[in-house]
Amino acid sequence: MNAQYDYLIVGAGLYGAVFAHELTKAGKRCLVIDRRDHIAGNIYTENVHGINVHKYGAHIFHTSDREVWEYVGQFAEFNHYINSPVAVYKDELYNLPFNMNTFSKMWNVKTPAQAKAKIAQQVAELGITEPKNLEEQALSLVGTDVYTKLVKGYTEKQWGRSCTELPAFIIRRLPCRFTYDNNYFSDRWQGIPMGGYTQMVEKMLAGVEVRLGVDYFDLIREKPEIAGRIVYTGCIDEFFGYRLGALKYRSVRFETEELDEENYQGNAVVNYTEREVPYTRIIEHKHFEFGTQATTVISREYSAEWKPGLEPYYPVNDEENGALYARYQELARAQGNVIFGGRLGQYRYYDMDKVVKAALVDVRAEIGASA
């Protein structure tokens, strides 16, 4: 086969961009394609009057892996943004993650011992020994008040079904921090690329041929021998024509608007935890980069059941879909010239640092194997 490229990389998101950068640096001929009209996948940011809008939801980079932090630092300067979301329940406002500020507001307690005692009392009163569903699992971890006000409605909106219908293992733990610290992540490094994620991915893809608005299946029908190897970051079940059945996902719909005011909600992320409020949260994008623009841009997020034509966001990692994915993995292993990567290719929810790490591990193995 006289292939035009050594590698065809399907998807210009974070996994594909890392792969393309490293392969190109190693002297490989790469073509990156994406069916969308932009690079950067779901971390794509669009500049609207000086505000970098996270078009596919909030993305905050955080990691405890020094190698990953230094790697992404080659392509962007990160600011010192700390994720400290707040939650609105009816007319009450609470800090997230669950910490002493949350408990103090909820119960008027002051010390960690008082907060722990309150949770322990509520858990003991419930007497749940073997949780049969997500509701019982959450109640057995944090008690009635935290579950009712901050977990139940939000979770039901995310999954589109009652907590009593969801398996217990979805919530293995609900971390409670008994300090007055609103930093959502405990990772050592955290921030947002100054100027947005799009320009970071642009630098990763510098010197790489990129074609946008190109569908992999159309391209491979026309030019089946275009590349010797394929890196595929789309849905693994779609790659195989859904021959074993379709994997399930949750999707997200966004309503984004520009407002003629300087500051809408005073925080980048505000969760709405009542089931009756249809959206899960509102993002005010300028606060990710400490913006002082005269206007602001907000996005309301609505969780939705995935169907063809929508963007798949979160895999439904229950036993049924896990078993189906395992069968697709068997088909994938039989594809000698295809590497499946990223959240869709590997059917798992990845934080961004884990995507970068997985891509680095995979591409180094690939380069080593071809050396």
N, C-alpha and C positions, 0 to 999 in steps of 0.2 A: 504494500500500500504506500502510495506517495502522498502522504498527508500534507496539507498546506500548513497546519499548525501542529505543534507537539501536544498542546492542551486546549481543549474547548472548555471554558469555565462558564457554567450556566448559573447566572445570578450575580449581580454586582453589589451584593450586600457585604457585610463585614467578613464572613467566612470566605466568600469568593475573592474579595479584594486582598485579603492577607495571602491567600493561595497564589493569586496572580502576581503579587509583588515579589514574593519569595522565588517563585519559578522564573520570573523574568530576570531577577538578580542572578539566578543560577544559569542564565543563558538559554532558557527555553522560550520557544515561540508560543505566545498565548493569545487567544481571542476570548474576550469576555462578552457575553451577551446578556440582555435582560429584556423581558417582555414589557416592562414598564418604560416610560419615557424619561427616566432619570436613574442615576446611580444611587448607591447607599442603602438600597432596600428599605426596611422599616425604620432605619435610623435617619432617613432623609430629612433634612431641614431646609425650609424655604424662607428666604428673606422677604419680609413684608414690612416696608417702611422702617428698616433697621432692626426689626425684631426677627430672630431666628425661630420660626414656627416648626415645632416637631409634628410633622404632618401625620404620622402614624402613632401618636401617643408619646408620652414622656419617656425619655431615655436618659438615665443618669448613670454615668460610668463609675463603677466602684470595684475595687479589687484589693486583695491582700497579697497578690502575686507580684513581686517586684519586677520580674522579667516582663510580665504583661504590661505593667504600668510604664516601664521604660520603653517598651516596644511602641505603644500607641503614642508616647511622648515624642517619637521621631516625626510624627505627622501633624501634631497639633499641640498648642499650648493650652493646658487645662486651667480653668479658674478654680476658685475655692468654694464652689457651691456645695452646701450641705443639705441633703434632703430631709426636710422636717415637715411632713404633711400634717394637716389638721383634718378632723372629721366632724361633720355636722350631723347631729341627730335631733330632729324636731327643732326646738329653739336652743339646743345645747351645743357647745363646741368643745371638742376634746383634742388633746395632742396625741399624735402617733409617732413611734410605736407605743404600745401600752407601757407607760412608765409612771413615775411618781407624780408628774404633772397631771396625767390622766386620772390616777386614783385619787389624788387630792381634790380635783374638781368633782369627781363622781361621788365620793364618800366623805369629803372634808377630813381626810386623814393627813397626817404630816410625816410619819415615819414609815420606813420599809416594813417594820414588824407589824404595824397596824394594818397596812395594805395586805400583807401576806395572811394575816389573821382573818381579814374580811373575805378574801378569796377562799381560804380553807373552810370557813364557816359555810359559805354558799355551796361549795362542792360537797361538803359532808351532808348538808340538808337534802341534797338531790339523791344521794345514795346510788349513783351509777357505778356499777362494777365492771360490766362488759358492754361498752358502747356499741350499739347496733347500727348507728348512722352518724352522719357528720354532726347533727345537732347534739346528740348525746356525747360525742367525742369532745366537742368544743365546750359544752357545759361542764364536763368532768375536768377540764383543764383550767378554765377561767371563771366558772360560776355564772350565775344568772345575769347580773347587771352588765358585765362586759360583753357577754354573748348577745344579749338582747339589743343593746344600744350600738355596738360597734362591729359585730360579726355577722349576725343573722341576715339582715336585709341586704347588706353589701354582697355577701356570698351568694344569696339567692338570685340577685341580679346578675352576678358574674356567670353563674351556671344555668340560669333560666329554669330553675326548678327548686322545690322546697328543700331545705336542709335535711329534712327527714327522709328524702328520697336519694340523698347523696351518700356514697360510702364513707365510712369513718376514716379510712386511711388518707383521704384528701388532706385532712388536717391532722398531721402526726403530732404537731406541737404548736402552741401559740405563745411565742416568747413574751414574757413579762419582764421588764427591767425595773428594778427597784432603786433607780437613781433618777434624779431630775435632769434627764438628758433626752432631748427630742431628735437626736441624730438617728435617722431610720436605719442606717447601715453601720455595722461595726467594723467594716473594712478599713484598712490603714489609709488607703488612697481613694479619693472621691472627687468628682468634678465634672464640668461640662466643657467641651472644646470651645475655646473662644472663637467666635465666628461660625459656630455650628458644626454639625457632623459631616455635612456634604463636602465641605472643603477638606476635611480630614481624609475622607475616602478618595477624593480627587488626587491627593498627594500619594496615597497608596497605589493608585492606578496610573500614575505618571509614567509615560513611556509604554503603556500597554494599549493594544488596540481594543476599543470598546464599541459595541454596536447596540443601540437602544431600540426598543420597539420591535425586537426580534423574538419570535417564539421558537423554542428549542425544537419542537416536533416538526414545525414547518421547515426549519433549516436542515435538520437531519434527513428529512425526506428528499430534499433537493440535493444535499451534499453529504451523503452518508459517510464518506471517507475524509471529511474536512479536517479531522484531528486524530492523532494516535491514541490519546487518552481523554476522558471526559471527567470533569468535576461537576457534579450535579447537586444543586442546593434547593431544587424545587421539591414538591411533594413526592415522596417515594411511591405512594400508591398510584399517583398520576403517571409516573414514569413507566409503570408496568400496566398502564391502561385499566387500572382498577380491577384487574382480573381476579383478585381474591376478595374483592369488596372494597368499599371506601372507608378509610379511617375517619374518625370524627374529630372535629375541631370546634373551638369557639371563635367567633369573630368579634370585631369591634367596629361600631359606626361612630363617626365624628361629625359634630356640628360646630363649625369654626366661624367666628365672626370677629370683625374689627370694631372696637368701640371707641367713641370719641370721648374718652376719659383717660386719665393718666394711670389710674390704679383701681382695678375692679375688685379684687378680693384680698390683696395684701400678702399673698403667698402663692408659690408656683403650683402647689397641688392641694386641692380641697376635696376630700371624699364626702359623699352623701350616703349615709348608711341606712336610711329608711328604705324599705321596699317600695313605698308609695312614690318616692322621687324616681323618675324613670332612668335618669343617668347615674352612673357610678361615681363620676368625679368631674370636676372642672379644672382644666389646666390653664394657667395664665403664663404664657410663654416668656414674657420679658423678664420675669423674676429669675429664670435660670441663669441669666447673664447680667443680673442687677441693672436692668434697663431703666433709662430715665426719659424715654420717648414720650411725646405729648399724647399719643394714643396707645391702645393696648389691644392684644389679640387673645381671645379665649377659645377653648375647645371643650365642648361637652362630650363625654364618652358614654356610649350606650353599648352594653354587651349584647351579642346576638348569636343565635344558632347559625353555624356555618352552612352555606349551601353553595354550589358551583356559581362562580361569578363574584363571590365575596372573597376578601383576603382572609386566609386561615391564620389565626394568631396563636391560639393555645391548643396544644393537643389535649384530648380528653384521655388522660392516663388512667383509665380503669382497666380491670382485668381483661375484658373483652377486646379492647383496642390494643392492649399490650400483647395479647396472644396473636392478634392479626398482624401487628407490626413485626413480631418475631418471624412470622411466615414470609413477610416481605423481605426481611433481612436475609433469609435463605436464598431468595431469588437474587438479591443484591450481590451476595457472595459469588454467585455463579456468573456475574457480569465481570469478566476479567479486566475490562478496560475502563470501568466506571467507578469513581469514588463518590460516595454519597456523604454530604456534610451539611451542617447547619441545622436549625430547628425543624425544618420541614423534611430535609433529607434523612434526618436521624430521629424524627418524631419525638422531640423532647423540648421542654422549655429551657432555653439557655439564657443566662445573664450574659451581657456583652463580653465581659472578661473571659467567661468560659468559652464563648465562641472563638475569641482570639486564640486562647490556649489550645483548643481542639484543632484549629486550623494550623497552628504552628507545629503541633505534634504530627499531624497528618502530612503536611507538606514536607517536613524534614524526613519523614519515613519515605516519602515518594522520591525525593531528591537522592536520598541514600540508595534506594533500590535501583535508580536509573544511572547511578554513577559508574 
